[in-house]
Amino acid sequence: MADTMLFVVFPYAAVIVAVVMSVYRYFDRRFTYSSLSSQLLENGALSWASVAWHYSIIVILLAHLLAALFPGGWAALLGGQARLVVIEATGMGMGLIAVLSMALFIWRRLARPRARAVTSWGDWVLLIALLAQVVLGLVVAFGYRWGSVWYLHTAAPWLGSLVRLDPQIAAITPLPWLIKLHFLGGFVIVALIPFTRLVHIVTIPVGYLWRPYIVVIWNRRRAPHRAGLSADKQ
C-alpha cells in the first residue's frame, strides 16, 4: 500500500499539481512566469554557477530522458564495455559539477547581502531540494554502480507504465530506499515547478520570432577631467 501511494499516486499528483498550478500562475501572475534573475545584483558567482549548472544538469536530464524513451537504443549504446565506462564516468562528472554549482548558488544567496535580500522562501526550498536531489543522485551513482544499465530495467519500465496510465511498480519495489528516494525526489521537484522560479523551464520564447528588435544606447557621462583634456586637444 505504501509503495502504491509513493510510486503511483504521488507521481500523478505531482504532475497534476505542476500542470494546473502552472496554468493558474500564468494567467494570474504572468509577470512572475520567469526566472526573475538577480544578475544585476551580483554577477560574478552567478555566472560561474549558472553556466556550470545548466550544462551539467542538461546532460544528466538528457541521459535520463533518452534511456526512458529509447531503452533499446540506450542498451545498444551500453553494449561495449568502453562506452559503458565513458558514460558512467561522464555522468558522475556531470553530477559532481551540478553539486558544486548548486552549492555555489546557495553560498551566493547567503554571502551576498543584495542577493540574500531578494531571496524568497520558495527560492530556499527550491535550492535545498535541488541540492538534495543532485547529492542523492551522486551518492546513488557511486554506491550502486552501473546505474545506466539497471536504470533500463527498473526506472524506465516504471516511468513508461506511468505514461501509459498503466502503473507497474514491481520493477522498483525491491530497490534500496536510497534509490527510491532519488526517484521520489524527481517528482517533488516537478511539484515545486509552479511555486518557484523553476517555472521558467516550461516557457518557450516563441515571441522573439516576431518581436521588434530593441536598440540599446549607452548614455555614459564622461568624467569632467577627461572632457577638459578633449577640449584642450581641440
SETOR-813387 format. One line per 3 residues: for each residue x, y, z of N, C-alpha, C. Coordinates in nm, 4 decimals. Each point is the difference from the previous one (the first is absolute). Last residue first. Example, Ala and Ser with C-alpha at 12.3 -4.5 7.8 and 13.67 -1.06 7.14 Angstrom:
REM SETOR-813387
1.2850,-0.2250,0.7080,0.0820,0.1190,0.0060,-0.0770,0.1090,0.0730 ~ 0.0290,-0.5720,-0.0070,-0.0890,0.1190,0.0000,0.0900,0.1200,0.0000
END
This chain:
REM SETOR-813387
4.1564,7.0064,-2.8812,-0.0611,0.0648,-0.1149,0.0459,0.1455,-0.0117 ~ 0.1404,-0.2629,0.3627,0.0599,-0.0541,-0.1222,-0.0586,0.0659,-0.1240 ~ -0.1743,0.1068,0.4261,0.1341,0.0557,-0.0179,0.0618,-0.0465,-0.1294
-0.4167,-0.1804,0.1317,-0.0144,0.1371,-0.0459,0.1352,0.0645,-0.0261 ~ -0.0149,-0.4336,0.1874,-0.0443,-0.0049,-0.1396,-0.0126,0.1402,-0.0566 ~ 0.1007,-0.0466,0.4550,0.1136,-0.0391,-0.0820,-0.0387,-0.0019,-0.1477
-0.3384,0.0804,0.3133,0.0899,0.1120,-0.0119,0.1206,-0.0287,-0.0871 ~ -0.3058,-0.3461,0.1047,-0.0625,0.0947,-0.0922,0.0906,0.1207,-0.0210 ~ 0.1286,-0.3154,0.3142,0.0177,-0.0545,-0.1333,-0.0605,0.0948,-0.1035
-0.0546,0.1015,0.4529,0.1389,0.0207,-0.0374,0.0282,-0.0547,-0.1391 ~ -0.4396,-0.0579,0.1923,0.0331,0.1400,-0.0316,0.1432,0.0191,-0.0471 ~ -0.2543,-0.4696,-0.0918,0.0503,0.0703,0.1188,0.0432,0.1409,-0.0382
-0.3842,-0.2396,-0.2854,0.1446,-0.0052,0.0177,0.0416,0.0801,0.1222 ~ -0.4727,-0.2654,-0.0854,0.0613,0.1316,0.0055,0.1496,-0.0140,0.0217 ~ -0.3628,-0.3450,-0.2373,0.0970,0.0156,0.1076,0.0621,0.1392,-0.0069
-0.3856,-0.3204,-0.2205,0.0076,0.1442,0.0257,0.0906,0.0226,0.1198 ~ -0.1347,-0.4063,-0.3947,0.0658,0.0325,0.1259,0.0137,0.1519,0.0126 ~ -0.3633,-0.3148,-0.2731,0.0967,0.1089,-0.0144,0.0577,0.0323,0.1367
-0.2990,-0.4038,-0.2887,0.0526,0.0407,0.1303,0.1090,0.1034,-0.0220 ~ -0.4473,-0.2262,-0.2784,0.1257,0.0735,-0.0115,0.0420,0.0480,0.1380 ~ -0.3231,-0.4234,-0.1972,0.0172,0.1058,0.0993,0.1365,0.0643,-0.0201
-0.3799,-0.2824,-0.3359,0.1289,0.0021,0.0670,0.0097,0.1212,0.0918 ~ -0.4702,-0.2457,-0.1048,0.0936,0.0968,-0.0574,0.1311,0.0015,0.0763 ~ -0.3027,-0.4471,-0.0232,0.0113,0.1223,0.0785,0.0983,0.0964,-0.0653
-0.1183,-0.4580,-0.1443,-0.0655,0.1136,-0.0650,0.0088,0.1304,0.0794 ~ 0.2155,-0.4140,0.1342,-0.0003,-0.0167,-0.1452,-0.0639,0.1195,-0.0703 ~ 0.0233,-0.0681,0.4829,0.1169,0.0645,-0.0573,0.0013,-0.0082,-0.1524
-0.3284,-0.2171,0.2767,-0.0285,0.1391,-0.0300,0.1172,0.0735,-0.0617 ~ 0.0078,-0.4531,0.1726,-0.0367,0.0105,-0.1410,-0.0293,0.1447,-0.0385 ~ 0.2126,-0.2618,0.4147,0.0034,0.1398,-0.0457,-0.0328,0.0164,-0.1482
-0.1513,-0.3498,0.4051,0.0677,-0.0082,-0.1292,-0.0027,0.1398,-0.0609 ~ -0.0545,-0.2488,0.5217,-0.0294,0.1097,-0.0919,0.0823,-0.0168,-0.1266 ~ 0.0232,-0.2772,0.3973,-0.1095,-0.0389,-0.0885,-0.0390,0.1125,-0.0951
0.3418,0.0394,0.3392,0.0429,-0.1059,-0.0910,-0.1112,-0.0418,-0.0952 ~ -0.0420,0.3276,0.3620,0.0488,0.0534,-0.1272,0.0437,-0.1093,-0.0975 ~ -0.1500,-0.0647,0.4615,-0.1067,0.0017,-0.0999,0.0508,0.0485,-0.1350
0.2444,-0.0107,0.4210,0.0245,-0.1101,-0.0927,-0.1055,-0.0055,-0.1102 ~ 0.0055,0.2966,0.3885,0.0517,0.0547,-0.1253,0.0331,-0.1097,-0.1012 ~ -0.3822,-0.1124,0.3563,0.1344,0.0550,0.0086,0.0418,0.0563,-0.1348
-0.4113,-0.2402,0.0865,0.0093,0.0848,0.1189,0.1347,0.0700,0.0121 ~ -0.1363,-0.3308,-0.3455,-0.0873,0.1184,-0.0091,0.0127,0.0976,0.1167 ~ 0.2802,-0.4107,-0.0122,0.0160,0.0870,-0.1174,-0.0918,0.1219,0.0043
0.0370,-0.3923,0.3114,0.0429,0.1333,0.0407,0.0026,0.0991,-0.1164 ~ -0.1012,-0.4705,-0.0533,-0.1089,0.0661,0.0728,0.0357,0.1425,0.0412 ~ 0.3313,-0.2681,-0.2040,-0.1063,0.0262,-0.0974,-0.1148,0.0758,0.0671
0.3422,-0.1552,0.2747,0.0420,0.1184,-0.0749,-0.1026,0.0353,-0.1067 ~ -0.0719,-0.3920,0.2392,-0.0120,0.1131,0.0925,0.0365,0.1291,-0.0726 ~ 0.0673,-0.4016,-0.2244,-0.1399,0.0443,-0.0050,-0.0279,0.1111,0.1017
0.4326,-0.1923,-0.0121,-0.0279,0.0575,-0.1304,-0.1418,0.0531,-0.0088 ~ 0.1383,-0.2409,0.3817,0.0496,0.1369,-0.0014,-0.0248,0.0697,-0.1325 ~ -0.0917,-0.4641,0.0582,-0.1045,0.0870,0.0560,0.0422,0.1467,-0.0016
0.3171,-0.3218,-0.1384,-0.1137,0.0017,-0.0929,-0.1085,0.0963,0.0487 ~ 0.3591,-0.0762,0.2861,0.0429,0.0798,-0.1145,-0.1112,0.0084,-0.1047 ~ -0.0641,-0.2772,0.3677,-0.0090,0.1399,0.0418,0.0425,0.0928,-0.1135
0.0505,-0.4615,-0.0603,-0.1408,0.0386,-0.0110,-0.0212,0.1446,0.0466 ~ 0.4291,-0.1902,0.0433,-0.0326,0.0184,-0.1415,-0.1444,0.0472,-0.0150 ~ 0.1412,-0.1074,0.4277,0.0784,0.1144,-0.0454,-0.0316,0.0314,-0.1461
-0.1780,-0.3857,0.2161,-0.0756,0.1219,0.0221,0.0759,0.1243,-0.0441 ~ 0.0699,-0.4833,-0.2421,0.0315,0.0643,0.1286,-0.0722,0.1344,0.0125 ~ -0.2308,-0.3698,-0.3151,0.1199,0.0835,0.0032,0.0256,0.0559,0.1396
-0.3838,-0.2760,-0.1666,0.1108,-0.0666,0.0703,0.1246,0.0862,0.0161 ~ -0.4020,0.1695,-0.2297,-0.0233,-0.0261,0.1431,0.1152,-0.0751,0.0687 ~ -0.0432,0.1148,-0.4836,0.0738,0.0897,0.0881,-0.0206,-0.0293,0.1483
-0.2042,-0.2444,-0.3751,0.1423,0.0097,-0.0330,0.0779,0.0855,0.0986 ~ -0.4826,-0.0646,0.0169,0.0716,-0.1208,0.0411,0.1498,0.0119,-0.0229 ~ -0.3861,0.3100,-0.0935,0.1086,0.0342,0.0918,0.0831,-0.1202,0.0429
-0.3675,0.2206,-0.3904,0.0578,-0.1270,0.0435,0.1219,0.0311,0.0862 ~ -0.4618,0.2667,-0.2486,0.1161,-0.0023,0.0898,0.0380,-0.1398,0.0459 ~ -0.2610,0.2417,-0.3936,-0.0086,-0.1389,0.0457,0.1161,-0.0249,0.0957
-0.0716,0.3931,-0.2833,-0.1110,-0.0059,0.0967,-0.0293,-0.1432,0.0427 ~ 0.3690,0.1753,-0.2802,-0.1064,-0.0777,-0.0658,-0.1252,-0.0098,0.0879 ~ 0.3875,0.2149,0.1685,-0.0422,0.0746,-0.1186,-0.1156,-0.0701,-0.0704
0.2003,-0.2176,0.3646,-0.0727,0.1177,0.0462,-0.0524,0.0810,-0.1184 ~ 0.2789,-0.3658,-0.0868,-0.1329,-0.0454,0.0413,-0.0846,0.1158,0.0521 ~ 0.4513,0.0798,-0.1157,-0.0800,-0.0288,-0.1187,-0.1405,-0.0434,0.0354
0.3096,0.0624,0.3469,-0.0399,0.1281,-0.0587,-0.0865,-0.0198,-0.1241 ~ 0.1794,-0.3898,0.1973,-0.0942,0.0658,0.0915,-0.0495,0.1316,-0.0569 ~ 0.3409,-0.2386,-0.2330,-0.1320,-0.0642,-0.0104,-0.1051,0.0646,0.0896
0.4418,0.1788,0.0357,-0.0567,0.0197,-0.1339,-0.1350,-0.0707,-0.0177 ~ 0.2600,-0.0532,0.4061,-0.0686,0.1280,-0.0122,-0.0676,0.0182,-0.1353 ~ 0.2214,-0.4262,0.0552,-0.0746,0.0383,0.1207,-0.0798,0.1279,-0.0236
0.3084,-0.2092,-0.3142,-0.0848,-0.1115,0.0434,-0.0832,0.0327,0.1235 ~ 0.3179,0.3063,-0.2061,-0.0816,-0.0497,-0.1113,-0.1000,-0.1057,0.0442 ~ 0.3297,0.1733,0.2986,-0.1066,0.0976,-0.0213,-0.0960,-0.0486,-0.1089
0.4079,-0.2277,0.0981,-0.1172,-0.0456,0.0765,-0.1159,0.0992,-0.0069 ~ 0.3972,0.1162,-0.2368,-0.0491,-0.1307,-0.0448,-0.1247,-0.0395,0.0789 ~ 0.2378,0.3967,0.0982,-0.0513,0.0165,-0.1357,-0.0528,-0.1305,-0.0571
0.2206,0.0202,0.4266,-0.1393,0.0413,0.0030,-0.0598,0.0189,-0.1375 ~ 0.4431,-0.1722,0.2097,-0.0602,-0.0361,-0.1282,-0.1508,0.0307,-0.0011 ~ 0.1893,-0.0162,0.4900,0.0664,0.0211,-0.1268,-0.0810,-0.0526,-0.1171
-0.0831,0.1857,0.4927,-0.0627,-0.1087,-0.0758,0.0454,0.0128,-0.1451 ~ 0.1762,0.3052,0.3149,-0.0301,-0.1132,0.0874,-0.0583,-0.1204,-0.0712 ~ 0.1097,0.4225,-0.2194,0.1222,-0.0588,0.0550,-0.0290,-0.1261,0.0816
-0.3627,0.2376,-0.1916,0.0912,-0.0335,-0.1096,0.1265,-0.0674,0.0515 ~ -0.3171,0.1702,0.3099,-0.0501,-0.1204,-0.0666,0.0965,-0.0445,-0.1093 ~ 0.0934,0.4048,0.2095,0.0214,-0.1112,0.0944,-0.0465,-0.1317,-0.0608
-0.0875,0.3911,-0.2423,0.1434,-0.0294,-0.0016,0.0329,-0.1163,0.0939 ~ -0.4415,0.1610,-0.0072,0.0327,-0.0646,-0.1268,0.1461,-0.0379,-0.0079 ~ -0.1433,0.2476,0.3693,-0.0519,-0.1357,0.0075,0.0299,-0.0765,-0.1286
0.1083,0.4531,0.0081,0.0876,-0.0729,0.0925,-0.0436,-0.1454,0.0090 ~ -0.2703,0.2863,-0.2475,0.1242,-0.0284,-0.0729,0.1002,-0.0725,0.0900 ~ -0.4140,0.1278,0.1928,-0.0225,-0.0931,-0.1090,0.1294,-0.0343,-0.0732
-0.0025,0.3262,0.3481,-0.0226,-0.1340,0.0543,-0.0140,-0.1029,-0.1122 ~ 0.0316,0.4521,-0.1248,0.1269,-0.0480,0.0544,-0.0149,-0.1416,0.0541 ~ -0.3879,0.2119,-0.1492,0.0880,-0.0326,-0.1123,0.1344,-0.0532,0.0494
-0.3075,0.1524,0.3228,-0.0525,-0.1191,-0.0665,0.0904,-0.0429,-0.1153 ~ 0.1002,0.4017,0.2269,0.0261,-0.1157,0.0862,-0.0470,-0.1288,-0.0662 ~ -0.0931,0.4047,-0.2226,0.1444,-0.0230,0.0045,0.0340,-0.1238,0.0831
-0.4529,0.1426,-0.0139,0.0446,-0.0546,-0.1276,0.1488,-0.0319,0.0015 ~ -0.1881,0.2115,0.3763,-0.0539,-0.1360,-0.0128,0.0511,-0.0655,-0.1277 ~ 0.1080,0.4512,0.0652,0.0742,-0.0866,0.0912,-0.0485,-0.1446,-0.0099
-0.2285,0.3285,-0.2499,0.1362,-0.0176,-0.0515,0.0792,-0.0959,0.0876 ~ -0.4285,0.1282,0.1416,-0.0072,-0.0940,-0.1108,0.1360,-0.0259,-0.0615 ~ -0.0508,0.3273,0.3329,-0.0043,-0.1341,0.0593,-0.0058,-0.1058,-0.1105
0.2300,0.4481,-0.1527,-0.1258,-0.0343,0.0656,0.0088,-0.1390,0.0621 ~ 0.3603,0.4127,-0.1452,-0.0219,-0.1444,-0.0003,-0.1247,-0.0336,0.0809 ~ 0.2285,0.4343,-0.0685,-0.1086,-0.0291,-0.0944,-0.0297,-0.1499,-0.0083
0.3444,0.1777,0.2864,-0.1165,0.0835,0.0276,-0.1175,-0.0323,-0.0913 ~ 0.4356,-0.2035,-0.0500,-0.0761,-0.0568,0.1112,-0.1288,0.0777,0.0258 ~ 0.3069,0.1607,-0.3202,-0.0659,-0.1210,-0.0496,-0.0855,-0.0635,0.1087
0.2574,0.3699,0.1205,-0.1029,0.0427,-0.0955,-0.0758,-0.1190,-0.0580 ~ 0.3697,-0.0773,0.3029,-0.1176,0.0614,0.0640,-0.1100,0.0375,-0.0992 ~ 0.3600,-0.4028,-0.0299,-0.0201,0.1299,-0.0652,-0.1273,0.0656,0.0557
0.1373,-0.4352,0.1502,0.1134,0.0894,0.0202,-0.0187,0.1380,-0.0604 ~ -0.3285,-0.3662,-0.0298,0.0308,0.0232,0.1405,0.1038,0.1109,0.0190 ~ -0.1331,-0.1458,-0.4345,-0.1184,0.0542,0.0668,0.0271,0.0322,0.1466
0.3407,-0.2098,-0.2513,-0.0229,0.1360,-0.0505,-0.1184,0.0636,0.0706 ~ 0.0936,-0.4540,0.0869,0.0993,0.0879,0.0631,-0.0217,0.1440,-0.0422 ~ -0.2618,-0.3257,-0.2111,-0.0431,0.0205,0.1383,0.0968,0.0933,0.0731
0.1089,-0.1245,-0.4428,-0.1243,0.0768,0.0006,-0.0414,0.0350,0.1432 ~ 0.3574,-0.2927,-0.0540,0.0402,0.1387,-0.0253,-0.1217,0.0917,-0.0067 ~ -0.0687,-0.4610,0.0409,0.0564,0.0502,0.1253,0.0441,0.1454,-0.0158
-0.1440,-0.2201,-0.3829,-0.1136,0.0272,0.0870,0.0469,0.0515,0.1362 ~ 0.3288,-0.1342,-0.3057,-0.0653,0.1223,-0.0469,-0.1210,0.0344,0.0863 ~ 0.2311,-0.4028,0.0895,0.0835,0.1159,0.0312,-0.0661,0.1309,-0.0434
-0.2167,-0.4082,-0.1088,0.0026,0.0194,0.1452,0.0797,0.1253,0.0359 ~ -0.0054,-0.1320,-0.4512,-0.1319,0.0490,0.0403,-0.0044,0.0274,0.1504 ~ 0.3852,-0.2006,-0.1816,-0.0075,0.1405,-0.0394,-0.1328,0.0601,0.0442
0.0546,-0.4580,0.0655,0.0868,0.0747,0.0909,-0.0022,0.1486,-0.0323 ~ -0.2320,-0.2901,-0.2869,-0.0655,0.0064,0.1307,0.0816,0.0797,0.1000 ~ 0.1822,-0.0909,-0.4243,-0.1057,0.1004,-0.0104,-0.0743,0.0154,0.1334
0.3230,-0.3385,-0.0240,0.0628,0.1318,-0.0112,-0.1024,0.1113,-0.0066 ~ -0.1502,-0.4450,-0.0070,0.0510,0.0352,0.1326,0.0647,0.1378,-0.0008 ~ -0.1482,-0.1707,-0.4124,-0.1127,0.0271,0.0881,0.0453,0.0402,0.1391
0.3256,-0.1403,-0.3087,-0.0558,0.1300,-0.0383,-0.1150,0.0385,0.0915 ~ 0.1881,-0.4247,0.0502,0.0924,0.1020,0.0477,-0.0513,0.1396,-0.0330 ~ -0.2460,-0.3682,-0.1624,-0.0068,0.0055,0.1456,0.0892,0.1113,0.0551
0.0171,-0.0826,-0.4606,-0.1288,0.0580,0.0359,-0.0131,0.0116,0.1514 ~ 0.3846,-0.2157,-0.1699,0.0016,0.1421,-0.0356,-0.1293,0.0679,0.0431 ~ 0.0332,-0.4664,0.0530,0.0869,0.0695,0.0953,0.0015,0.1498,-0.0276
-0.2343,-0.2740,-0.3031,-0.0664,-0.0003,0.1306,0.0820,0.0775,0.1024 ~ 0.1823,-0.0736,-0.4251,-0.1053,0.1016,-0.0048,-0.0722,0.0098,0.1330 ~ 0.3250,-0.3373,-0.0468,0.0637,0.1320,-0.0013,-0.1049,0.1106,0.0004
-0.1432,-0.4505,-0.0346,0.0486,0.0321,0.1343,0.0611,0.1398,0.0056 ~ -0.4010,-0.1356,-0.3414,0.1451,-0.0107,0.0116,0.0480,0.0445,0.1365 ~ -0.4661,0.0204,-0.1040,0.0449,-0.1366,-0.0268,0.1500,-0.0190,0.0123
-0.3119,0.3963,0.0444,0.0763,-0.0495,0.1150,0.0593,-0.1380,-0.0235 ~ -0.2736,0.2075,-0.3282,0.1106,0.0918,0.0244,0.0895,-0.0489,0.1131 ~ -0.3994,-0.2297,-0.0933,0.1001,-0.0258,-0.1044,0.1216,0.0892,0.0195
-0.3645,0.0705,0.2817,0.0641,-0.1281,0.0324,0.1072,-0.0342,-0.1024 ~ -0.2660,0.3762,-0.0799,0.0921,0.0251,0.1114,0.0730,-0.1273,0.0391 ~ -0.3358,-0.0290,-0.3273,0.1167,0.0706,-0.0514,0.1025,0.0269,0.1081
-0.4075,-0.1952,0.1333,0.0730,-0.0902,-0.0884,0.1254,0.0639,-0.0547 ~ -0.3001,0.2574,0.2699,0.0783,-0.0982,0.0769,0.0798,-0.0956,-0.0880 ~ -0.2389,0.4780,-0.0432,0.0569,-0.0942,-0.0978,0.0860,-0.1043,0.0721
-0.2435,0.3271,0.2518,-0.0739,0.0036,-0.1255,0.0459,-0.1050,-0.0998 ~ 0.2159,0.0546,0.4282,-0.1404,-0.0343,0.0228,-0.0788,-0.0072,-0.1305 ~ 0.4563,0.1317,-0.0067,-0.0074,-0.1388,0.0465,-0.1438,-0.0433,0.0206
0.0853,0.4496,-0.1116,0.0260,-0.0885,-0.1142,-0.0097,-0.1462,0.0398 ~ -0.0401,0.3264,0.3420,-0.1138,0.0037,-0.0924,0.0195,-0.0957,-0.1172 ~ 0.3489,0.0605,0.3209,-0.1161,-0.0656,0.0611,-0.1154,-0.0100,-0.0983
0.3745,0.2415,-0.1411,0.0324,-0.1426,0.0109,-0.1159,-0.0775,0.0615 ~ -0.0358,0.4665,-0.0188,-0.0091,-0.0566,-0.1343,0.0304,-0.1493,0.0016 ~ 0.0539,0.2491,0.3964,-0.1416,-0.0203,-0.0321,-0.0173,-0.0627,-0.1372
0.4396,0.1132,0.1310,-0.0549,-0.1029,0.0886,-0.1456,-0.0307,-0.0350 ~ 0.2164,0.3544,-0.2272,0.0587,-0.1296,-0.0393,-0.0614,-0.1125,0.0831 ~ -0.1207,0.4354,0.1167,-0.0582,-0.0352,-0.1299,0.0529,-0.1350,-0.0468
0.1771,0.1882,0.3917,-0.1322,-0.0567,0.0238,-0.0683,-0.0365,-0.1309 ~ 0.4334,0.2058,-0.0135,0.0052,-0.1312,0.0657,-0.1388,-0.0613,0.0132 ~ 0.0427,0.4392,-0.1845,0.0630,-0.0997,-0.0864,-0.0041,-0.1387,0.0636
-0.1658,0.3620,0.2550,-0.0841,-0.0271,-0.1163,0.0620,-0.1056,-0.0916 ~ 0.2442,0.1487,0.3886,-0.1235,-0.0700,0.0340,-0.0780,-0.0392,-0.1247 ~ 0.3910,0.2658,-0.0459,0.0325,-0.1373,0.0393,-0.1260,-0.0807,0.0283
-0.0527,0.4601,-0.0951,0.0505,-0.0721,-0.1179,0.0271,-0.1462,0.0339 ~ -0.1306,0.2819,0.3564,-0.1074,-0.0204,-0.0963,0.0458,-0.0802,-0.1212 ~ 0.3114,0.1316,0.3455,-0.0938,-0.1029,0.0447,-0.1030,-0.0318,-0.1076
0.3146,0.3502,-0.0801,0.0665,-0.1298,0.0107,-0.0990,-0.1104,0.0340 ~ -0.1677,0.4384,-0.0088,0.0448,-0.0403,-0.1330,0.0646,-0.1376,0.0025 ~ -0.1294,0.2104,0.4081,-0.1134,-0.0506,-0.0769,0.0433,-0.0517,-0.1361
0.3104,0.2183,0.2870,-0.0268,-0.1386,0.0406,-0.1128,-0.0603,-0.0817 ~ 0.0907,0.4529,-0.1095,0.1214,-0.0815,-0.0021,-0.0250,-0.1463,0.0305 ~ -0.3283,0.3762,0.0039,0.0157,-0.0776,-0.1217,0.1186,-0.0952,0.0027
-0.3909,0.3145,0.2961,0.1307,-0.0637,0.0164,0.0191,-0.0952,-0.1165 ~ -0.3626,0.3051,0.0054,0.0423,0.0191,0.1380,0.1381,-0.0587,0.0264 ~ -0.2299,-0.0415,-0.4193,0.0404,0.1384,0.0186,0.0503,0.0257,0.1416
-0.1791,-0.4285,-0.1212,0.1315,0.0237,-0.0595,0.0492,0.1422,0.0231 ~ -0.4033,-0.2871,0.1265,0.0635,0.0959,0.0905,0.1388,0.0365,-0.0506 ~ -0.4937,-0.2066,-0.2361,0.1447,0.0002,0.0192,0.0461,0.1081,0.0963
-0.4398,-0.2577,-0.1415,0.0199,0.1172,0.0864,0.1466,0.0137,0.0393 ~ -0.2393,-0.3315,-0.2945,0.0964,-0.0357,0.1035,0.0280,0.1155,0.0954 ~ -0.4839,-0.0490,-0.2345,0.1371,0.0056,-0.0493,0.0921,-0.0389,0.1139
-0.4909,0.1355,-0.0018,0.0231,-0.1219,-0.0779,0.1375,0.0059,-0.0663 ~ -0.2341,0.3431,0.2679,0.0908,-0.0874,0.0753,0.0344,-0.1267,-0.0769 ~ -0.3088,0.3245,-0.1723,0.1309,0.0646,0.0133,0.1009,-0.0910,0.0702
-0.4647,-0.1192,-0.0477,0.0828,-0.0280,-0.1169,0.1384,0.0613,0.0111 ~ -0.4078,-0.1391,0.3075,0.1196,0.0794,0.0281,0.1014,-0.0201,-0.1120 ~ -0.4406,-0.1870,-0.0439,-0.0217,0.0840,0.1171,0.1180,0.0926,0.0290
-0.0081,-0.3271,-0.3613,-0.1078,0.0948,-0.0221,-0.0191,0.0969,0.1172 ~ 0.3380,-0.3359,0.0225,0.0204,0.0716,-0.1260,-0.1078,0.1063,-0.0207 ~ -0.0272,-0.3000,0.3651,0.0981,0.1059,0.0224,0.0214,0.0818,-0.1267
-0.2820,-0.3778,-0.0279,-0.0603,0.1034,0.0855,0.0968,0.1160,0.0204 ~ 0.1603,-0.3764,-0.2276,-0.0977,0.0717,-0.0824,-0.0623,0.1138,0.0795 ~ 0.2830,-0.2812,0.2342,0.0782,0.0776,-0.0972,-0.0924,0.0804,-0.0909
-0.1898,-0.3010,0.3097,0.0460,0.1221,0.0646,0.0876,0.0844,-0.0924 ~ -0.1650,-0.4194,-0.1595,-0.1118,0.0871,0.0359,0.0493,0.1321,0.0580 ~ 0.3246,-0.3356,-0.1089,-0.0703,0.0492,-0.1185,-0.1068,0.1027,0.0377
0.2446,-0.2145,0.3491,0.0898,0.0798,-0.0833,-0.0737,0.0613,-0.1181 ~ -0.2314,-0.3027,0.2811,0.0251,0.1268,0.0686,0.0859,0.0910,-0.0874 ~ -0.0665,-0.4339,-0.1576,-0.1253,0.0767,-0.0057,0.0180,0.1367,0.0650
0.3587,-0.3033,0.0284,-0.0161,0.0494,-0.1375,-0.1267,0.0850,-0.0126 ~ 0.0808,-0.2135,0.4119,0.1024,0.1015,-0.0248,-0.0149,0.0606,-0.1389 ~ -0.2780,-0.3640,0.1213,-0.0389,0.1216,0.0725,0.0995,0.1129,-0.0264
0.0985,-0.4262,-0.1740,-0.1123,0.0603,-0.0714,-0.0430,0.1310,0.0670 ~ 0.3413,-0.2477,0.2176,0.0433,0.0534,-0.1306,-0.1121,0.0656,-0.0786 ~ -0.1179,-0.2105,0.4191,0.0795,0.1220,0.0123,0.0519,0.0523,-0.1339
-0.2424,-0.4181,0.0203,-0.0837,0.1164,0.0309,0.0820,0.1289,0.0011 ~ 0.2453,-0.3963,-0.0811,-0.1105,0.0092,-0.0966,-0.0783,0.1289,0.0248 ~ 0.3735,-0.1318,0.2724,0.0494,-0.0136,-0.1370,-0.1096,-0.0057,-0.1061
-0.0771,0.0586,0.4873,0.1207,0.0759,-0.0307,0.0347,-0.0006,-0.1481 ~ -0.3760,-0.2471,0.1743,-0.0188,0.1426,0.0263,0.1208,0.0811,-0.0462 ~ 0.0270,-0.4680,-0.0262,-0.0994,0.0502,-0.0952,-0.0223,0.1492,0.0183
0.2782,-0.2250,0.3050,0.0650,0.0134,-0.1300,-0.0964,0.0540,-0.1044 ~ -0.1731,-0.0969,0.4245,0.0892,0.1164,0.0064,0.0690,0.0229,-0.1332 ~ -0.2663,-0.3854,0.0451,-0.0824,0.1206,0.0000,0.0863,0.1262,0.0000
END
